[in-house]
Amino acid sequence: MQLSLNPKGSGPLYRQVFNTLQEAIIQGVLKSGQRLPATRDLSEQLNVSRNTINTAYDMLQAEGYIGSRPNSGFYVTSELPDTTMAESSVKIKTSAKNIPQLSRRGEALARPSRPVPRINNPSFVPGLPDLTVFPYSQWQQCLQKIDLKSASNLMGYQDQGGLWEFKCVLKDYLQLSRGVKCNPEQIIIVNGSQAGLDLMARLLVDANESIAMEEPGYLGAKDGFLAANAKVITVPVDDEGLQVEHLNSLNKKQRSAVKLIYTTPSYQFPLGVTMSLARRLALLDWANKHEAFIIEDDYDSEFRYHDRPLSSLQGLDSQGRVLYIGTLSKVMFPGLRLGYLVVPENLSSAFAGALRKTGQDAPLLLQAAMARFIERGFFNSHIRKMRKLYGRKQEIFVGLAQDYLNNWLEIKATSAGMQLPAFFKEKTNEKRLLTIAQDKRINLASLNRYCSLKNSSPGLYLGYAGIPIEEMKKNILLLRDCFSALH
Ligand SMILES: Cc1ncc(COP(=O)(O)O)c(C=O)c1O
């Protein structure tokens, strides 16, 4: 009997031999009771080692496809093991008819929008932290010190919207550093703030209602809202932040349909302005009068360089109109997938319940490690170190940009953040610039990406925090080469 391996097969050889024999048995090429080739013969026939054949035979035997007889070799068993399993392991033939069609919501969820930032190539990527100075050993220690045997609360399901100890230390941190007013019950731990945005839209917005958001604004939020079937309307931003008076220019029907207003008041994404106190008060007042709620996305507020951070909008709110959202993707690292919400007291059980239904609850083990990381003081000292480092990086970055990119870009220092906007000084073929940059393996984000009106904000959104200081000049010179190549 002639057996051969699929020339396009992938994976370990023993698995390929196993698959070939399994298929031959299921399709009746190898019949029940039939003797399998001796391992030496098959290893020569397939040009693989005898060990590989032995491993494949052991697997076939363990799964019940073959049996052995003393001094006689291996035989196909008379009964196939689990036929459903056997059938499912045969190659599935797909045709247009049996490919499931995406639902309308599925279409919105699957639509590609923004590239996934690559942590190993941080040049100019907005919002990526510098992981070369991450306190790996302290984090490792916090993970390892958890004694699972005596922590049964970490081994089961959760129903409180997160690990209680973690919520308590977060409450203290948010109160002290961001002026957030809450009790631990109001804190909901999610796997990244993206999950929080999804939950807010799904829990609070009906089909006839809308979410107002800053223009230009954070694409992750807009994508999340649209995928949750919410209608999005845009509100322009000026140098005091979201223009609240624009909400008044909406007609009555539109105004009353606004259920949520999404904003990034600490460091507007992407223009980098801080919302003034007058605007904050006006926004709270508008929300209150129109029975709307505000989503305050405080994504990188820890990094403020020249002045004391303004307290959160949530801390100013006396009417329970603000839903606060924070992430550990910037201060720690994005792969951690931990974010937190602070919701009005009367909504906390709804959010905690929705977490379980949507599976957006974060692993308890990570929450416990994070609580320890904060309690031990590692978190605050890491933030202090990174604030100093990113402040210095911004100074160097802006200095170099002004030296080498001045012909093309207007770049000014900002008081916070991990990235900044840079505006084209003259009409620029942006599409070509991005293609040239891609060829040089540098990541450029266009400011227009964050606008619904195309070409309303011509420029780039440049991340600097993730670039090591010693590589900054090289990156700026590469960008200069991209601009030069346009002419
Ligand atoms: C404005 C804004 N919000 C939130 C996030 C963080 O999202 P996540 O916690 O899902 O990583 C980002 C990340 O880039 C962001 O820019």
The ligand as an ORCA input file, in Angstrom:
! r2SCAN-3c Opt
* xyz 0 1
  C      -7.920     57.658     23.652
  C      -7.587     56.239     24.029
  N      -8.368     55.589     24.887
  C      -8.077     54.338     25.288
  C      -6.970     53.671     24.800
  C      -6.538     52.345     25.377
  O      -7.250     51.300     25.043
  P      -7.023     49.868     25.719
  O      -7.161     49.997     27.217
  O      -8.136     49.075     25.145
  O      -5.667     49.386     25.335
  C      -6.180     54.272     23.866
  C      -5.079     53.507     23.277
  O      -4.397     53.877     22.384
  C      -6.467     55.598     23.487
  O      -5.653     56.241     22.642
*
